[in-house]
Amino acid sequence: MEVSGPEDDPLLAQLHRVQCPVCQQAMPAAHINARPAAAAAAGGASPRSWGEAEAPEEEEAAGDADGEDDAGRWDADAGAAAFGAPGGRPRAPAAEEVRQLLEGKPLADTMRPDALQDFVGQGRAVGPETLLRSLLEASEVPSLILWGPPGCGKTTLAHIIANNSKKHSIRFVTLSATSAKTTDVRDVIKQAQNEKRFFKRKTILFIDEIHRFNKSQQDTFLPHVECGTITLIGATTENPSFQVNAALLSRCRVIVLEKLPVEAVVTILMRAVNSLGIQVLDSSRPADPLSHGSNSSSESSVLIEDKAVDTLAHLSDGDARAGLNGLQLAVLARLSARKTFGKKGGQSYPPSRVLVTESDVKEGLQRSHILYDRAGEEHYNCISALHKSMRGSDSSAALYWLGRMLEGGEDPLYVARRLVRFASEDVGLADPSALTQAVATYQGCHFIGMPECEVLLAQCVVYLARAPKSVEVYSAYNNVKACLRGHQGPLPPVPLHLRNAPTRLMKDLGYGQGYKYNPAYSEPVEQEYLPQELRGVDFFKQRRC
Ligand SMILES: Nc1ncnc2c1ncn2[C@@H]1O[C@H](COP(=O)(O)OP(=O)(O)OP(=O)(O)O)[C@@H](O)[C@H]1O
């Protein structure tokens, strides 16, 4: 099989402008050191991120070279050799071959790195200078809780530790808290005890989504972590301070992984693109439409615009899995639509070539990219940001947080209820009609639902952000609560003069005696309304009583 020459194909002509410095040939995908704009602008991706397939020692370290661990993984160098063209010139694989590589298994799983040096970003957690990295390199894995948003590399880090532990004869057992029962945990612990007693073998137990175990399930492994029978690695997207037993938490090192920055996702995507033998098209250098010809060869190749990779990285919102899935979907979708592939962007291409454009990747990811976990931490983070933006009278930021929640699928009535609360807590008597506005917004949302009610919420959010603020009532009421909760002994009785006296007996007991009915006086009335022991306390001025 041969690759059509640049003279036949405008896309190939464009690619051939990039020459391999070693062989002086047009660089195949695996050699292209393409650098999409986001990463270039950020300047953050390490040089090894680009054209990584050229570093065989790293591939070997990652366990890729023999392909043993990664059935289905496309090794760019091996692929180039397998698809070698006459004269030893490597070529990009045909479209059909790319389709076969992509079908059947999530690209994110295929691309999961096996070695720490392939783990992108997360420098604060596992960078070269970190304690965790030294411990991992020395195979001294402590019990860990890996906390971070979806797709940032928690499972991947555990997978790398597993790979490493195999080399040191440490057992690595995985359980998912979504499906495992307490009996499964007990079995693992029993086995770990035996391994430790009879073979002096350590066991690492990885529990994905550990927050899904309830507190008593988490208690099951507490003593075994304590005595070293198992080293626990838990992964969670939820704040472990709320979701993991305090006792267990104190025995684990919490590693906070962050949302991956755009340039890190670009690096991960480029690794996949290179690995699949997909060629990157520099969209700032359009092919000469006049130089196109037909590509009669059956070995069509797949190309992707560099800005499509950039856009994918932006839309995936720090979630590498979302980015890789998006890439997989976009390429597969273009491959299925190959027959209709013809004129695109005013240029025509041979039908055997497939070009994945920016709009292809946008289609699949546009809405789903908004990371928002209605039940989890993100829900509270966003509502807190909305509340604080309104309090700070930043109506623009407040609208942004409102949009983040609604576009992410938040219940509009939940937001409306928070606005009712805000109207009283933060606007209060500075503008009492804010409460009316907020209640009306709640009712309006109730009547018309989403998406129509979004504008009601937006209006109310802006109203509240721009309203004058007063926490006078809120603070005074908090003082009252503090006074009541801090009171020692029985609460003081209600003064007799303030009591109602509906019966004769009550009147005889002194109920209502000495009470001054204010409307009956033309001058200000001197009267005590607090219990005797609180006499003179002003809750608007002081907290203690
Ligand atoms: N830091 C990273 N370096 C390289 N690849 C990564 C990294 N993070 C994620 N990936 C890629 O994204 C995929 C998904 O990541 P992973 O399963 O580790 O996410 P996670 O944090 O465990 O997410 P979740 O909480 O949703 O399970 C991996 O299979 C891998 O291909």
The ligand as a MOL file (V3000), in Angstrom:
LIG
                    3D

  0  0  0     0  0            999 V3000
M  V30 BEGIN CTAB
M  V30 COUNTS 31 33 0 0 0
M  V30 BEGIN ATOM
M  V30 1 N -2.8890 13.0430 34.5450 0
M  V30 2 C -3.1350 12.2580 33.4890 0
M  V30 3 N -2.1450 11.9160 32.6420 0
M  V30 4 C -2.4060 11.1600 31.5600 0
M  V30 5 N -3.6250 10.6780 31.2490 0
M  V30 6 C -4.6440 10.9820 32.0570 0
M  V30 7 C -4.4430 11.7760 33.2190 0
M  V30 8 N -5.6200 11.9260 33.8230 0
M  V30 9 C -6.5190 11.2520 33.1170 0
M  V30 10 N -5.9490 10.6880 32.0350 0
M  V30 11 C -6.6310 9.9280 30.9750 0
M  V30 12 O -8.0270 10.0410 31.2190 0
M  V30 13 C -8.6020 8.7680 31.5000 0
M  V30 14 C -9.5360 8.9060 32.6760 0
M  V30 15 O -8.7670 9.2190 33.8360 0
M  V30 16 P -8.9930 8.5030 35.2430 0
M  V30 17 O -9.8120 7.2580 35.0720 0
M  V30 18 O -7.6970 8.3790 35.9180 0
M  V30 19 O -9.8690 9.6020 35.9240 0
M  V30 20 P -10.4090 9.6660 37.4010 0
M  V30 21 O -9.8280 10.8710 38.0300 0
M  V30 22 O -10.2300 8.3610 38.0940 0
M  V30 23 O -11.9400 9.9470 37.0980 0
M  V30 24 P -13.2800 9.3790 37.7820 0
M  V30 25 O -13.4190 10.0620 39.0930 0
M  V30 26 O -14.3420 9.8540 36.8250 0
M  V30 27 O -13.1600 7.8940 37.8470 0
M  V30 28 C -7.4490 7.8260 31.7530 0
M  V30 29 O -7.7570 6.5380 31.2710 0
M  V30 30 C -6.3110 8.4450 30.9870 0
M  V30 31 O -6.3340 7.9870 29.6500 0
M  V30 END ATOM
M  V30 BEGIN BOND
M  V30 1 1 1 2
M  V30 2 1 2 3
M  V30 3 2 2 7
M  V30 4 2 3 4
M  V30 5 1 4 5
M  V30 6 2 5 6
M  V30 7 1 6 7
M  V30 8 1 6 10
M  V30 9 1 7 8
M  V30 10 2 8 9
M  V30 11 1 9 10
M  V30 12 1 10 11
M  V30 13 1 11 12
M  V30 14 1 11 30
M  V30 15 1 12 13
M  V30 16 1 13 14
M  V30 17 1 13 28
M  V30 18 1 14 15
M  V30 19 1 15 16
M  V30 20 2 16 17
M  V30 21 1 16 18
M  V30 22 1 16 19
M  V30 23 1 19 20
M  V30 24 2 20 21
M  V30 25 1 20 22
M  V30 26 1 20 23
M  V30 27 1 23 24
M  V30 28 2 24 25
M  V30 29 1 24 26
M  V30 30 1 24 27
M  V30 31 1 28 29
M  V30 32 1 28 30
M  V30 33 1 30 31
M  V30 END BOND
M  V30 END CTAB
M  END
